[in-house]
């Protein structure tokens, strides 16, 4: 069985030895998106989510608080739905 992809953040063998060392500078924080596809896809997802939220905010800038509350609920429900659907389809089944 191949090693989990998230281990790519750490120097080979350091996780198993109990002394986690980053594989390269900032590989466990800012540059984690280059270590494996999961973190790359998560980075794209979060960036799209934030851009969408900013666009929604710009569109609703002059609206009342009720419209804002409904928009926040819709964004939360949409994001949660996408996450749950993706998790159901792509999770590793044992």
C-alpha positions in Angstrom: 0.0 0.0 0.0 1.5 3.4 -0.9 2.2 6.0 1.8 -0.5 8.6 2.4 0.1 11.7 0.2 0.1 14.1 3.2 3.5 12.6 4.2 5.0 14.4 1.2 5.1 17.5 3.4 7.8 15.9 5.6 11.3 14.8 5.0 11.4 11.0 4.1 11.4 8.9 7.3 11.1 11.9 9.7 7.4 11.3 10.4 7.9 7.6 11.2 11.0 8.4 13.4 8.8 10.8 15.5 10.7 13.9 14.6 8.7 15.7 11.9 10.9 17.8 9.6 9.6 19.7 6.7 10.6 18.4 3.3 11.5 21.9 2.2 11.1 25.4 3.4 7.4 26.2 4.1 6.3 22.7 2.9 3.9 22.4 5.9 2.4 25.9 5.6 2.3 28.3 2.8 3.7 26.0 0.1 1.8 22.9 1.2 -0.2 23.0 -2.1 2.8 21.8 -4.1 3.3 18.7 -2.0 0.4 16.6 -3.2 -2.8 16.7 -5.2 -5.1 16.8 -2.2 -3.5 20.0 -0.9 -3.5 21.5 -4.4 -7.2 20.8 -4.9 -8.0 22.1 -1.5 -6.1 25.3 -2.3 -8.1 25.8 -5.5 -11.3 25.1 -3.7 -10.6 27.6 -0.9 -9.5 30.2 -3.4 -12.6 29.8 -5.5 -14.8 29.9 -2.3 -13.1 33.2 -1.1 -13.4 34.8 -4.6 -17.1 33.8 -4.7 -17.7 35.2 -1.3 -16.0 38.5 -2.3 -18.1 38.7 -5.5 -21.2 38.0 -3.5 -20.2 40.7 -1.0 -19.7 43.2 -3.7 -23.1 42.4 -5.3 -24.9 42.8 -1.9 -23.0 45.8 -0.7 -26.1 48.0 -0.4 -28.7 45.3 0.6 -30.4 44.8 4.0 -29.2 42.4 6.7 -32.0 39.9 5.8 -30.6 39.5 2.3 -27.1 39.1 3.8 -28.3 36.5 6.2 -30.0 34.5 3.4 -26.9 34.8 1.2 -24.6 33.6 4.0 -26.9 30.6 4.5 -27.0 29.8 0.8 -23.2 30.0 0.5 -22.7 27.8 3.6 -25.3 25.3 2.4 -23.8 25.2 -1.1 -20.2 24.8 0.2 -21.3 22.1 2.6 -23.2 20.3 -0.2 -20.2 20.3 -2.5 -18.0 19.0 0.3 -20.4 16.3 1.3 -21.0 15.2 -2.3 -17.3 15.1 -3.0 -16.5 13.3 0.2 -19.1 10.7 -0.6 -17.9 10.1 -4.2 -14.1 10.3 -3.7 -13.3 9.1 -0.2 -11.1 6.1 0.2 -13.4 3.2 1.0 -11.9 0.4 3.2 
